Structure formats: C-alpha cells, structure tokens
Amino acid sequence: MDRLQFFSPVRISRGPGQPVEDIDGVREAMAFLRKWPRGRRGPVYQCALNCCAAALTGEMSAEEARKAFTGFARITRLLEDDVALPMDSENKGNVYVLRR
C-alpha cells in the first residue's frame, strides 16, 4: 500500500442526485482542494490543504491528512457518510436505514 493512500476513502457528494466521488489518498485530496473556489477558502480549507501538503513531504501521516480532509468535507457538507438514520419518528431508535 502506498504511504499516501487512505486506509478508507473519503466519500464526497456534491448534492442529491449527483454521483459520489471517492477520494482515495492524499494526492486526490490535494487535487480536489486545489479546485475549490478561492472565495470559499477559509481556515478549515487551509488546515486540510496544509495537512495534505505535510503528508506529501512525510511530515504527517496520510491518515492524519485524511482526518483533516474529512473535517473539511463535513464542514462544507460534501461528506457522504453512510450513517444509520431513523426511518420515522414512530420507530425512532428501533428501525434504521443506511442513507446513500
């Protein structure tokens, strides 16, 4: 396994009906971040970018960079996570479906 490969991919979704993109490693995360609109590059973006750059130079592990990139994806509401969600309020806590 490449040292810059993530243990598990970060799943990105740009919205309902849009295809899910798997970001598999530091290089892909860095490429994604470089395409991010300049006007939306805040401190969470900068942190993710810095962590990916540090992983590329060996100053940080790929998994540490993955955590920062995942945080960026979560904050920007791009993270596609298969979280178990209640189906309805009547069965709350009993029946769950995986969101896709």
C-alpha positions in Angstrom: 0.0 0.0 0.0 1.2 3.5 -0.9 2.1 5.6 2.1 -0.1 8.4 0.7 -3.1 6.1 0.3 -6.0 6.5 2.8 -7.0 3.4 4.8 -10.6 4.0 3.6 -11.8 6.5 1.0 -13.5 9.8 1.9 -16.8 9.8 0.1 -17.8 13.2 -1.4 -21.2 14.1 -2.7 -22.0 17.4 -4.3 -25.7 17.1 -3.7 -28.8 14.9 -4.1 -28.7 13.0 -7.5 -25.1 13.8 -8.0 -22.5 10.9 -8.3 -20.5 10.1 -5.2 -16.7 10.6 -5.6 -14.3 8.5 -3.6 -11.1 10.4 -2.6 -8.6 7.5 -2.0 -5.4 9.3 -1.0 -3.5 12.5 -0.3 -2.8 13.3 -3.9 -6.5 13.1 -4.8 -7.5 15.2 -1.8 -4.9 17.8 -2.7 -6.2 17.9 -6.3 -9.8 18.3 -5.0 -8.7 21.1 -2.7 -6.8 23.0 -5.4 -10.1 23.1 -7.5 -12.0 24.6 -4.5 -13.3 28.1 -5.3 -11.0 30.8 -4.0 -13.8 32.8 -2.4 -14.7 29.8 -0.2 -11.2 29.0 1.1 -11.4 29.6 4.8 -9.5 28.2 7.8 -10.8 24.7 7.6 -9.9 24.6 3.9 -6.4 25.9 4.8 -6.0 23.3 7.5 -6.9 20.5 5.2 -4.5 21.8 2.5 -1.7 22.2 5.0 -2.2 18.7 6.3 -2.2 17.2 2.8 1.0 19.2 1.9 2.6 17.9 5.1 1.7 14.3 4.3 3.2 14.7 0.8 6.5 15.7 2.4 6.4 13.0 5.0 5.8 15.4 7.9 2.4 13.9 8.6 0.7 10.6 8.0 -1.9 10.0 5.3 -4.4 9.2 8.0 -3.8 12.5 9.8 -4.3 14.3 6.4 -7.4 12.2 5.8 -8.9 13.4 9.2 -8.3 17.0 8.2 -9.8 16.5 4.7 -12.8 14.6 6.2 -13.3 17.6 8.6 -13.3 19.9 5.6 -15.8 17.7 3.7 -18.0 17.6 6.7 -18.0 21.4 7.3 -18.7 22.1 3.7 -21.5 19.5 3.7 -19.8 17.4 1.0 -19.2 14.4 3.1 -21.3 11.4 2.0 -21.4 9.2 5.1 -23.4 6.1 5.5 -24.9 7.0 8.8 -27.8 5.0 10.2 -30.8 7.3 10.4 -34.2 6.6 11.9 -36.9 5.8 9.2 -39.6 7.7 11.0 -40.4 9.2 14.4 -42.7 6.3 15.5 -39.9 3.8 15.2 -37.1 6.1 16.3 -34.4 4.1 18.0 -35.7 0.8 16.6 -35.6 0.7 12.8 -32.8 2.2 10.8 -31.8 2.5 7.1 -28.5 3.4 5.7 -28.5 6.8 3.8 -27.0 6.5 0.4 
